[in-house]
Amino acid sequence: MTTHRAPQHRTEPGRPVERAVVAGLVLAVGAALAWIGGMIYTIAGWSG
């Protein structure tokens, strides 16, 4: 009986594309947190 194995992908750790994606996500999260902080600061300034 023959067995079928799916070909394994060659995934090298720390590929440049993955690093770019992770860096982009980190920057996006940082920008979102800064924006939320700015909105809170602005609304707090309006109310008092």
NORUR-V861403 format. One record per residue. SS is DSSP state (A for helix, B for strand, O for the rest). PHI is phi in radians with two decimals (* if undefined). Layout:
ss->SS phi->PHI
ss->SS phi->PHI
This chain:
ss->O phi->*
ss->O phi->-1.63
ss->O phi->-1.97
ss->O phi->-1.86
ss->O phi->-2.04
ss->O phi->-1.26
ss->O phi->-1.11
ss->O phi->-1.46
ss->O phi->-1.36
ss->O phi->-1.50
ss->O phi->-2.00
ss->O phi->-1.55
ss->O phi->-1.15
ss->O phi->1.31
ss->O phi->-1.17
ss->A phi->-1.04
ss->A phi->-1.14
ss->A phi->-1.13
ss->A phi->-1.10
ss->A phi->-1.15
ss->A phi->-1.15
ss->A phi->-1.12
ss->A phi->-1.09
ss->A phi->-1.11
ss->A phi->-1.15
ss->A phi->-1.11
ss->A phi->-1.14
ss->A phi->-1.15
ss->A phi->-1.14
ss->A phi->-1.08
ss->A phi->-1.14
ss->A phi->-1.14
ss->A phi->-1.13
ss->A phi->-1.13
ss->A phi->-1.12
ss->A phi->-1.09
ss->A phi->-1.08
ss->A phi->-1.12
ss->A phi->-1.15
ss->A phi->-1.08
ss->A phi->-1.09
ss->A phi->-1.14
ss->A phi->-1.17
ss->A phi->-1.13
ss->A phi->-1.18
ss->A phi->-1.18
ss->A phi->-1.45
ss->O phi->-2.59
